[in-house]
Amino acid sequence: MSDPRRQSRPLIGSHTLGWIGAAVAVVAVVAALAAAFRANRAAPQAALAANREQQLKLRHEIEAKAREALAKPGRNADGTYRVPIDQVLALAAKEPSRLDAVREHALREQAAGK
């Protein structure tokens, strides 16, 4: 019979190789996540500041147009009329009976289900 000490044995056991393989897989996943994070990270601060400045400029333009539109009487897209509040208050102070007529009309429309 042969001597069991003379048989060739693997340098690293299969159990240990399994753990090493799992560790390598974890390192590969972490490296892939790090590469994806690095590729998709936020833009530089200069680009963000320029974008924010552009957004503020657009917002100021839109607000100026809205203020201008609200300062003039006109018809809204839904069919209602737009009257500046200073004109309404001036009319209410001048002729309170007209405001009562508008209120009665609104109550009638509300009761009718409009």
CORDAHU-V263688 format. One record per residue. N is the residue number from 0. RES is the residue in three letters. SS is DSSP state (2 for helix, 1 for strand, 0 for the rest). Layout:
# CORDAHU-V263688
n = [N	N]
res = [RES	RES]
ss = [SS	SS]
This chain:
# CORDAHU-V263688
n = [0	1	2	3	4	5	6	7	8	9	10	11	12	13	14	15	16	17	18	19	20	21	22	23	24	25	26	27	28	29	30	31	32	33	34	35	36	37	38	39	40	41	42	43	44	45	46	47	48	49	50	51	52	53	54	55	56	57	58	59	60	61	62	63	64	65	66	67	68	69	70	71	72	73	74	75	76	77	78	79	80	81	82	83	84	85	86	87	88	89	90	91	92	93	94	95	96	97	98	99	100	101	102	103	104	105	106	107	108	109	110	111	112	113]
res = [MET	SER	ASP	PRO	ARG	ARG	GLN	SER	ARG	PRO	LEU	ILE	GLY	SER	HIS	THR	LEU	GLY	TRP	ILE	GLY	ALA	ALA	VAL	ALA	VAL	VAL	ALA	VAL	VAL	ALA	ALA	LEU	ALA	ALA	ALA	PHE	ARG	ALA	ASN	ARG	ALA	ALA	PRO	GLN	ALA	ALA	LEU	ALA	ALA	ASN	ARG	GLU	GLN	GLN	LEU	LYS	LEU	ARG	HIS	GLU	ILE	GLU	ALA	LYS	ALA	ARG	GLU	ALA	LEU	ALA	LYS	PRO	GLY	ARG	ASN	ALA	ASP	GLY	THR	TYR	ARG	VAL	PRO	ILE	ASP	GLN	VAL	LEU	ALA	LEU	ALA	ALA	LYS	GLU	PRO	SER	ARG	LEU	ASP	ALA	VAL	ARG	GLU	HIS	ALA	LEU	ARG	GLU	GLN	ALA	ALA	GLY	LYS]
ss = [0	0	0	2	2	2	0	0	0	0	0	0	0	2	2	2	2	2	2	2	2	2	2	2	2	2	2	2	2	2	2	2	2	2	2	2	2	2	2	0	0	0	0	0	2	2	2	2	2	2	2	2	2	2	2	2	2	2	2	2	2	2	2	2	2	2	2	2	2	2	2	0	0	1	1	0	0	0	0	0	1	1	0	0	2	2	2	2	2	2	2	2	2	2	0	2	2	2	2	2	2	2	2	2	2	2	2	2	2	2	2	2	0	0]
